[in-house]
Amino acid sequence: MDASAGQFGPIDEFLENGLKEIELNGETLLLAKTADGIKALSGHCPHNGAPLKKGVRAGDKIICPWHKAAFSLGSGKCLAPPAIDDLQRYAVEVRDGIIHVQALPESAPQRIQPDSTQSFAIIGAGAAGFSAAQTLRAEGFSGRIVMIDAPGRLPYDRTALSKTFLAKPEGAHPPTLRDEAFYDQQAIERQSGMVEVLDVEQRMIRLRGGTAPRFDAIFIATGGQAKTLDVPGADLAGIYTLRSADDAEAIKQAASSAKQVVIVGSSFIGMEVAAALRQRDIAVTVVSPEAVPFEAHLGREIGGVIQKLHESKGVVFKSGEEVAGFSGEKAVNLVRLKSGGHLPADLVILGLGTRPSTSFLDGAFTQKDGGVPVDSSLRLADGVFAGGDIAAFPLWGQGERVRVEHWRVAEQQGRIAALNMLQRPARFAQTPFFWTIQYGQRFDYAGLGRGDDRLSVRGDLQGDGFIAYYVRDGKVVAALGHQRDQEMAAIIELLDRRQDWSVEALHPQGQSPLQVLDKLLKA
C-alpha cells in the first residue's frame, strides 16, 4: 500500500451519525457515511481549525461547531462561511468490508485569463466584496473583475481586530483572507480609490480624479464608518474608533503604554475591546447610557450576565452615563461626564456603532440612515446589487427590511450577489448569525430579536451555559447561546428551514435542538 494510504477498520464501525475521525500520516480526517458511499475529507474546519467530528450533521452537510461554516460531505465544497476554502478530499475504497483511504494528489491552481465579454465591479474589499469576487471565479465567470477599495489593503479578517489582535502586545498585522498571489492568479484587479459618484441607472462609477467607466454589473459592499462624538475635546490625540486594521494597529500601539482606558459605548466591539485589554492587565472603564451592555438588543437580563462576566475580570461600568467632553492639552487625560463626574484616561476608545458608507449614492437609492434597500436577491436596480453592512434586506427572504452588521451575513450576501450578477437566481433567506468571545467565554446569536422580546431560557444563566430564546407573538425570533456550540448550530439549521418555531417545539423540556433536528431529518 502507498505510504500515503491506510486502512481504517470495518465499515460497520461507524457511529449513529455516520461520522468517524481517523489519522492518516499525521493528518486528521473525517470519514462520512453518505448515500453515495464513504467519503473522506479533512477533519478540521479550514476557517479556524475546529474539529468537524464535533460538528452537527444535517443530511449530507456538516456544520462547524465553532463559527457555523458548512460543508458538503459528498464533495467537500464550502456551503456557508466564514470558511472560504473547501475541505480537502481523499480517495476511499471499501474492500471486503474494510475501508481504505488514500491521499489524492493536489492539483496546481490554474491562472485565470480573463476575456473581454463582461466587466463586473465590486465596490468594497471587506467580507462581502471578497466573498463576491471569489464566488464569481469559483462559479466560472471569465470576464473582468475590478475590486475598488479606498484603503487599498488586501481584504483581511476584521473579526480578529477586537477579539484577538488587541489581546496580545506583540503580533503581526491582522490576518489577510488571501495573499497577493491569489488575486494575481484569479485575475481580480484591485484598484485603490474613493468612489465619488455611482450612477446606478447607467452602472457607471466615477472615482475621485478619475474617469467613469461603465460595468455590466456592480456589487456595492462599502460597509460602514465608525460613529464619533461631537463634544468638546473630541479632536484630542488618544481618542480612537475601531473599524479598520489601521485603527487596530494604532490602538495596539497606544495601549502599550496606557494605564487607564475608557471605552465609550457598550457595543460588541466595545466589550470585546474591554476583554482584550483586560487580558493585558490594563485598567478599563466602560461609559454607556444603557443600564447594561446590549440592553436594546439582548435585554436587561442577558446584558446583565455579560456585565457580571466583565466585572469579575475587573472592568468598571459607569452605566446610565454620557460623555460631556474630553480634556487635555494635546492628548486626552480626562473624560468628563454629563452627570458632573470625570474619569482619568490616557486612551479612549469609542464603541458607538457605525453608519453606512453610502455618501456616493443618490439619496433616491438610500434610506434615511444611509442603508441601501434591496430585495431578497440583494438587487437595488437592474444589474446593481448591495450587501453587507449597508444592505437593508427582507429578513428570512420575506420579512421586514433590516440591516444586520454581521461578518458572516456579509460573506453570505457576497455569495448570493455574485450568483445574481451571473443571472443565476438566488435569494438571501438565511438566519443571521454572529459570535463573540470574551475571556474565553463564547456567545452565539442567531436570528434577530429585540431587548423587549419575551425571554425563555433553557439552562442556568449563572451556570456553565444556557440558551436564551427571544419570543415574539409566540414564535422564536432569535436565540443566544452561551457555551452551547453544537446546539446553536442545530438551531441555525432549524431556523433556516422554517421560522414559525415555538420554544416548546424548537427546544422541548428534557430534549435538545440536536434531537429536534435529527427527528426533522428522519421525518
Protein Blocks (a to p, Z undefined) as FASTA:
>chain_A
ZZkbccebjfklpcfkopacddeehiacdddddfkbccdddfbdfknopafklmccehja
ccdfklopacdfklopafbdfbfbdcdddddddeehiacdddddddddddddddfkbccd
dedjbfklmmmmmmmmmnopabdcddddfklpacddfklmmmmmmmpmbdcddddfbdfk
lmmmnopacdddddfbdcfklopacdehiacdddfbdcddebpaddddddehklpghiac
dfbfmlmmmmmmmmmmgcbdcdedjdfklmmmmmmmmmnopacddddfbfbghklmnojk
lmmmmmmmmmmnopacdehiacfbdcdfkbccbdcdfkopacddfbdcddebjaddfklp
cfklccfkopacddfkopabghiacehjllccdeehlaccdddddfklmmmmmmmmmmmm
nopacddfbdcdddddeehiacddedjddfkbccddedjfklnbdcddddeehiafbdcd
ehilklmmmmmmmmmmpccbcfklmmgghiafklmmmmmmmZZ
